[in-house]
Amino acid sequence: MSTHIAAWLLVLVAIFAANLPWISDRFLFFLATSGKGKRPWMRLLEWLLLYFLTGLLALGLEKKVTGELHSQDWEFYAVTFSLFVVFALPGFIYRHDLKKHLDRR
């Protein structure tokens, strides 16, 4: 697998993972919740868990493609966290704004 393909694969997985908590109504994707649906803290917990799982995937891809892991400082993790927040924006907007309008129709 080339570096270019691995990078694009990671970006696509990150976009998908960042939006999953807002699209799914099941806690951790297999536990049914009460009639009210998931609480906001549940969505944030899932989102944070998916951030770390995506990071583990990134480490695995880096090891597979380059053969070694490069050390990173705190700035790298601050940027990846911020990017994951931006990737989650479409799912957040769907859940908290668009879904209300669609359900009314």
C-alpha positions as CSV (number, residue, x, y, z in Angstrom):
1,M,0.0,0.0,0.0
2,S,1.4,3.4,-1.0
3,T,1.6,6.3,1.4
4,H,-0.9,8.3,-0.8
5,I,-3.5,5.6,-0.6
6,A,-3.0,5.1,3.1
7,A,-3.4,8.8,3.8
8,W,-6.7,9.0,1.8
9,L,-8.0,5.9,3.4
10,L,-7.3,7.3,6.8
11,V,-9.0,10.6,6.0
12,L,-12.1,8.8,4.7
13,V,-12.3,6.6,7.8
14,A,-11.8,9.6,10.1
15,I,-14.7,11.5,8.4
16,F,-17.0,8.4,8.7
17,A,-16.0,7.8,12.3
18,A,-16.4,11.4,13.4
19,N,-20.0,11.4,12.1
20,L,-21.1,8.0,13.4
21,P,-22.1,9.0,17.0
22,W,-24.6,11.6,15.6
23,I,-26.1,9.3,13.0
24,S,-26.6,6.2,15.2
25,D,-29.2,6.0,18.0
26,R,-27.6,3.0,19.6
27,F,-24.9,3.4,22.3
28,L,-21.6,2.0,21.1
29,F,-23.5,0.9,18.0
30,F,-25.1,-2.2,19.5
31,L,-26.6,-1.3,22.9
32,A,-30.2,-0.1,22.7
33,T,-31.0,3.1,24.7
34,S,-34.1,4.3,26.5
35,G,-37.0,5.8,24.6
36,K,-35.4,9.2,24.7
37,G,-32.4,8.1,22.6
38,K,-28.8,8.7,23.4
39,R,-27.9,11.4,25.8
40,P,-25.4,14.1,24.7
41,W,-22.6,12.7,27.0
42,M,-23.1,9.3,25.3
43,R,-22.5,10.8,21.9
44,L,-19.4,12.7,23.1
45,L,-18.0,9.6,24.7
46,E,-18.5,7.6,21.5
47,W,-17.0,10.4,19.5
48,L,-13.9,10.5,21.8
49,L,-13.6,6.7,21.6
50,L,-13.7,6.8,17.8
51,Y,-11.1,9.5,17.8
52,F,-8.7,7.2,19.7
53,L,-9.6,4.2,17.5
54,T,-8.9,6.3,14.4
55,G,-5.6,7.3,16.0
56,L,-4.7,3.6,16.5
57,L,-5.6,2.9,12.9
58,A,-3.3,5.8,11.9
59,L,-0.5,4.3,13.9
60,G,-1.0,0.9,12.3
61,L,-1.0,2.4,8.8
62,E,2.1,4.4,9.5
63,K,3.9,1.3,10.8
64,K,2.8,-0.7,7.8
65,V,3.6,1.9,5.1
66,T,6.9,3.3,6.6
67,G,8.1,0.5,8.8
68,E,8.5,2.7,11.8
69,L,6.6,5.0,14.1
70,H,7.6,8.7,14.3
71,S,7.4,10.5,17.6
72,Q,5.0,13.4,17.7
73,D,4.7,16.4,20.1
74,W,1.5,17.8,21.6
75,E,0.9,20.1,18.6
76,F,0.3,17.1,16.3
77,Y,-2.4,15.7,18.6
78,A,-4.0,19.2,19.0
79,V,-4.3,19.4,15.2
80,T,-5.7,15.9,14.8
81,F,-8.2,16.5,17.5
82,S,-9.3,19.8,15.9
83,L,-9.5,18.1,12.5
84,F,-11.7,15.4,14.0
85,V,-14.0,18.1,15.4
86,V,-14.3,19.7,12.0
87,F,-15.0,16.3,10.4
88,A,-17.9,15.7,12.9
89,L,-19.6,19.0,12.0
90,P,-22.0,17.5,9.3
91,G,-23.2,14.8,11.7
92,F,-23.7,17.3,14.5
93,I,-25.6,19.6,12.2
94,Y,-27.8,16.8,11.0
95,R,-28.6,15.6,14.5
96,H,-29.3,19.0,16.1
97,D,-30.7,21.1,13.3
98,L,-31.6,19.3,10.1
99,K,-33.3,16.2,11.7
100,K,-35.9,18.4,13.4
101,H,-36.9,19.9,10.1
102,L,-37.0,16.5,8.3
103,D,-39.1,14.9,11.0
104,R,-41.7,17.7,10.8
105,R,-42.3,16.9,7.1
